[in-house]
Amino acid sequence: MKLTKLLLLTFSIISLTCKSQTQVSQIEIVQPTITEEVTSIWRTINDYSFFEKQGYTINLPNDSLIDSLITKSKNGTFGNEDFSAIYTLVESKIFDQEDYKQAIQKVENQMSLIHSFINEIDSKRSKWDWNFKMFDKYKVIFTLYGTGGSYNPDDGTITLFTNKDGKFMNYENPANTIIHELTHMGMEYSIIQKYNLNHGLKERLVDTFVYLMFKEKLPEYKIQNMGDRNIDKYLNKKKDIESLNSIINKFVKK
């Protein structure tokens, strides 16, 4: 009898350990390379006018070269040929692996919470009238440059802005931004691109989804002042998420 109980206890511990290891493997934390940081800077400068028009806070290195490239971007003359100049600047004067340590530690401390979000979405999405795209593994790459966060809906990569002190834009808790970007990827093709939604409405839908799903666990989370507020009449309860496709279909036709 004692042996049976011992075996059951051992099996339970092994099962829990395996489950924990599976969860951890869902998110890979990536410290950026020089090339990745240069790419963040290049993309930010390339889209500078758009970000400025949308009212985003834009973070770039404080250097005369960057100022001149911003001017080129606004004049429509910035391009691929400017990548090498940015690379030389970052490699010689800016890049330091130590700059990311505090931010990485904060995200690692949030892993359990972030996994709980992923698991909750995964457990509910089969009941929805739209497809929330999920990935077997998400990559979180840090950057000191850009506008806060970005995502790649094709490979599950989230780029998360931080600073040398390990602080994040908009929120103290990085889980807020990570789940926001994860939601962007989830609805990018089945909702956003399907209905060709503009940037403001896209952001409002993502914010509303996160707020309705996780407001108890993310008390800091707020809906940005963007997009058509009339959508709030149709999407204001957690249960409404189940019918998001039908709601948007009717909304864009009204």
N, C-alpha and C positions, 0 to 999 in steps of 0.2 A: 504493500500500500504506500509506504513511504517512498519507495523507488518510483512508483507511478506518479506521485505528486511532484517529485523532483524532476522527472522527465517533462511533465507538463509545464512546470515553472521554467525550465530551461528552454523549451520550445517557444513559450510566450516571450521570453527575453530576446531570443533570436529573431522572432517575427517582428517585434517592435524595433529592433536594431536595423533589420532589413528595410522596414518601412521608412525609418528615419533616413537611411542612406539613399533610398529612392527619392524622397522629397528633396534632399539636399542637391541631388544631381539635376533637379529641374532648373536650377539657376546657377549659371557660371559667372563668377565675378572676374572681370578682365581689367587689369591695369593697362592703360593705353601705351602703345608704342609711339615713337616720334612721328612715324608716318600717319598714324591714326589722329594724332593731335593736329598735324598739319592739314589733314583732310577736314577736320572740324572747322579749323580757321578758314580754309579755302571756301568751304560750303557756306559758312556764315557770311563771308564777304560777298560771295556770289549772289546771295539772296538778301543782301543788306537792305535794299529799298523796300522789299516786301516786309521784312521784320519791322522796319522803321514805320511803315504805313500801318501795320497792325498794332503798334504801340508796345512792342516787346522791348524788354531791357536786353541790350546786346553786349556781350562780354568778349573782348578781343585784347591781345597784347598791346600794351602802351608803348608804341614805337612809331617813328616817323614813316617807316616802310609800310606799316599797316594803314596809316592815315592816307598815304598816297594810293594804296590799292583800293581803299574804300571810295576814294574819288573816282578811280577808274571804273569801279563797279557801277557807280551812279551815272557815269557817262556812257556805260554800255561797252567799255573796251577791256574789261577784266576777263581773263580766260585761263585755259589750261597752262599757258606759258608762264603764268605767275606762280605756279605751284613750287617750282624749284627755289625761287627767291624766299618764299615763306619757309620752306624746309631748312634752308641755310640759317635763317634767323632763329628758328626754334631749336635747331640742333646746337648752335653755337652760343646762344645767349639765354635760352628760356627753359628748356626741358630738364626736369629733375624728378626722378621716380619717387622721392620722398614726399612730393607735393600731394600725393593721392592717399597716403596711408590712413589718415584720420577718416576720410570719407568711406574708404573700403571697410574699415572697422565698424562704422555706424550701420552700413548695409548688412554686414555679417550679423550684427546684433538684431536685425529685423527679419532675418530669414524665416523664422517660425511664423511670424505674422503674415509675411508675403505668401508663404506656402498655404496658409489657411485661406487666403483670398483665391488663389489658383484652384484649390480643392473645392471651394464652395461654388465657383463658376462651373467647374467641370461636372459637379454633381447635379446641377440644375439645367444646363444648357440643352439637354436632350428634349426638354419640355417646351422650348422656345420655338417660335415660328420663323426663326432665322438662325443662321449658322455662326456661332462665335468661334472664330478660328483659334485653335490652341496649338502650342508647340511642345514637343517632348522635352526640349531644353530651351531656356531663355538665356541670352547673354546680356549682362549689364556691363557696359563699357563706360568708364569715367572720362570726363573732359573738363578742362578749365575754361573752355570757350564755347560760345553759342548763346542760346536763349532760354535754357532751362532743361529741356529734355526733347528727345526725338526718338523715332522708331523706324524699323524696317519690317514691313508686314510680310516680307517674303522669307526672312530667315530668323525672325524672332529676336532681333537685336534691339536693345534699349540703350540709348546714349544718355547718360545722366550728368548734368552740369553740377560741378562742385567748385569750391575754392580751396586754397592752401590750408585753411583752418578747418576744413571738413564740413563746411556749411553748404546748404542747398538753397536753390532759389524757391521762393514762395512758401516753402514749408520747412520746419525744423526736422520733421520726420520724413526720411527719404521714401518710405513705403507709399506715401501719398502720390509722389511723382511716378514711381515704378508701376503702381497699379493703374494710374492714368494712362501711361504709355502702353501698357499691356492691353488695356481696353481699346485703345486706338487700333492696335493690330488685330484684335478680335473682331471688330466690326468694319474694318477698312473695305473689304471687298463685298461682303454680304449686305451692307447698309450704305456706307458712305459713297463708294464708287457706283454701286447699283443705281442709286438715285441722284448721283452727281451733285451731292450736297456741298454748299459753299463752306469756306473755312470756319466762319463764325458758328454756323449751325452744327458743323462737325464737332467743334469744341464743346458746344452746349450739350450735345447728346452724350459725349463721353463723360463730361462732368456729372450730368444727371444720372447716368448709369452707375458711376462710382458712388455718388452720394446716396442713391436709393439702396444700393446693394450693401454698402459698408459704413454708413454714417455712425453706427454705434462703435465700430472698431477704429474709425478714422474721424474723430470729433473735430479735427482741424480742417478737414476737407471742405472746400467751398466751390460753388458754381461761379465761374468767371462771368463777367458782364459782357458776354459775347452772344451773337446769334439772335434768331427770332424767338422772342420770349413767348410767343403764342403757342409754341410746342409744349410749354409747361401745362397747358390746359389738358393735354392728352397724355402726358407722361409725368405723373406725379405720385404714383404708388409703386412699390416694389413689384407687385403683380403685373403691372403694365409692361415690364421688361419682356414678359413672355410673348407679348403681341407687338413687339417693336416694329417688325416688318409691316404689319397691317397698319399700324399707327402712322408710320412715315409714308406709306403708300397713299393713305387718305390725305395726309397733311400736304404733300407736294401737289396734289390735284385740286385742292380747295381754291 
